[in-house]
């Protein structure tokens, strides 16, 4: 789900409400995937691909994280917290009930192409949330973010699966700035040599991926994915 929820002038109101409304009444069970659907459309976008990101569990200490990962390479952390209440809050039924009439801001979050479109959340879920067309521009409705970079951050998947492609700051990826991650995966990725391959992995619900400052990264949602990201200063 590539969108920001907008309340008034604050694009961060959605995150604030998600954090503060965890545990409210009538939360659904988690066994049905929250009402979000897995990918039934394309073999290519179902494939998780290889995982070349180091995976650690919650025993990773702060000092070890700072020494081994904070400034040098990405890492996936498993089992860091029990987010069952938060996952239940993010079910399709609950989000539509509480925020269906709110505006969401759609964008690619692409460093080079950054158009924005505001639509009601209900319309986005029922009409626009669909498999990405490979021919669409990166700024169109779709699933995934083309290559870009910014400060360090974390991303945790709540529902679905999210495939990540990453390059260090000194290794520029080969990509068209206005094309989608899916078109890159279909058209450019197969022609890359082994040395040109990105660091990559697919993260699942409850897994957190950390990436350092100025690392290039692109994502592809293999299913309808609900996730939360935190960007550091």
N, C-alpha and C positions, 0 to 999 in steps of 0.2 A: 504494500500500500504506500505509494509515493505521494504523500500529501501532508500539509500542515493544517491543523484545525485553527480557524481564525475566530476569535471572540472580540468584537469591537476593534480596537487598534492593537491588540496583543496577539501575536502568533504563538505565544508560549502559554496561553490560557489553557489549551487542550492538555498539555503536559501537566500543568498545575492541577487540573481537575482529575486527571487520571491518577495522579499520586494521592490526592486527598479524598477520592471517592472509593478507594479500594475497600471492599468489605461491606458495601451497601446491600440492601435487600434484593432478593430475587436473582442472585447470581446463578448462572447456569452451570451444569456439570461440564467437565472438560473432555469427557470421552469422545464427544462428537466433533472434536476439532474446533469448537466454538462457533460452528455454523459456516466457517470459511471452507472453501472447496480446494481439494488437491488438483493438480494439473492433469487434465484428461486429454489434452489437445496435441502435444508435440513431443516426440521422442527426444529431440534435441534439448528442449527445455525441461525435460524430466531428469536428464543425466546430471548426477552430482559431480562427476569429474574426479580427478585426483585431489588429494589433500597434501599440500606441502607446507602448511602452517603448523608450527609446533603446538601441541595440545597439552594443557596442564589442568590439574584439578584444583579444588579450593584450598589445598594445602600450600599453594604458592604464597610465599610471604611478600610483604611490601618491599623489604630490602632486596630480595631476589628479583622481584619484578623491576625495580628501579635499575638494578645492576645489569640484568640480562635482556630486558625488552623495552623499557620506557623510551629510549632514544635510538634503538638499533633495529628492531624487527617486530613484526606483528606476532600475536599469540592468541590462542583460543583458550578460554577458561571454562571448565565444566563444573556444575554443582556448586556454584558460588552462593546461591540463595534459593529459597523456595518461593516461587512467584505464582503459586496456584491462585491466590485471590486476585492478583493483578491480571492473570490470564483470563479468569472468569469475567472480570470487568470488561475485557477487550473482546468479548464474544460479539459476533455480528448482530445478534438480537439486541443486546444491551446498548451497543454504540448507536445503532439506528434509533432505538427508543429515546435515548437521551440527547442525541446530537443530530438526528436526521435532517432537521431544518436549518442547521448551522452551515455557514460557508466553509469550504475547505479550499486551500490554495494549492493548486497543482503546479509543479515545476520539475525540471530534470535535475536541479541542483548541480548543473554542469558548469565548470569553471568558465567555459567559452560561450555557451549558449544558455541564456537564463531567462526565458519567457515565463510569465506566470498567468494562470487562468483561475478565476474564482467560480466555483459551482457549489450548489447545495450538496451536503454529504450524502443524502439519500440518492440523489441523481448519480453521484460518482459511483456508489456501491452497486446500484441496480443497472446502470447503463454503460459506464466507462470502465469499470473494473473487469477487464477481459485480457486475453493473451495479446502480447505486443505484436503488432504487424512489423515484420522486418524492414519494410519500405518506409515506415513512418519516421518523421524527424525526431531527434532526441528530445525536442521540447513538446512533443505530442503526448496524448494519453498513452500509458503503457506501463510495463513492469520492469523496473530496474533503473539504475543511474549510470550514464556513460562515464568514462574516465574523467576524473577531476582530482584536485587535492586541496587540503586546507590544514588546519591545526590537528593535533592528535585527538583521538576520540575512541569511544566504545560503542558497539552496536550489539543489542541482544534481540534474538528472535523470540516472539511470543507465540505466534502460530505460523505454520508453513516452514519452508526451507529457503534459504537465501545463499546463493553462490557468490563468492567474492573473488576478484582478481586484483592483485596488488603488485606495484613496482616501487622500488626505492627511489628517492628523489633524483638520484643521478642517472636513472635509466628511464628515458621517456618512452611511453608506450606508442605503438603505431596504431592510430585510430583517427576517424573523421569526427570533428567536434560536434557535428549536428546529426550524427547517426546514433542509433540505439546500441545498447550492449548486445542485444540479440543479433543485430546485423553484424557487429564486430565478431561475435562468436561464430557465426555462420560463414562470413566472408574472409575475415583476416586471420583469425586464430588458427585455422588448419594450415596456413602457409608459413607460420612461425617456426623457426628452428628451435631446437631444444634450449639454446642459449637465450632465445628471445621470449620464451614462455614466462608468464607471470608466476608469482607466488599465488597460490589459490587454495580455496577450500569451500565447502558448503557447511553452513552452520544451521543447527536445528533448534527447536524450542528449548529454552533454558541455557543455551550456550552463548557466551559473550566473546566477541572478537575485539581485540584492541589493536589499533594501528598508530604508529608514531607520526610525528609532525612531518608534513609535506610529502607523505607517501601517496603516490598515485593509486587510486582504487576505483573500480567499477563493480556494480552488483547486478545480479540477475535473479529475480524471484522465481523459483522453480514451481511454487504453488502461490495461491493468494496468500501473501505474507503480511503479518502484522508485526511490527518491530518497534523498538525504541532506541534512539541514538543519543549519546551525550558527547558534546564537543568540548574539549578542554581549552583553556585560554591561550 
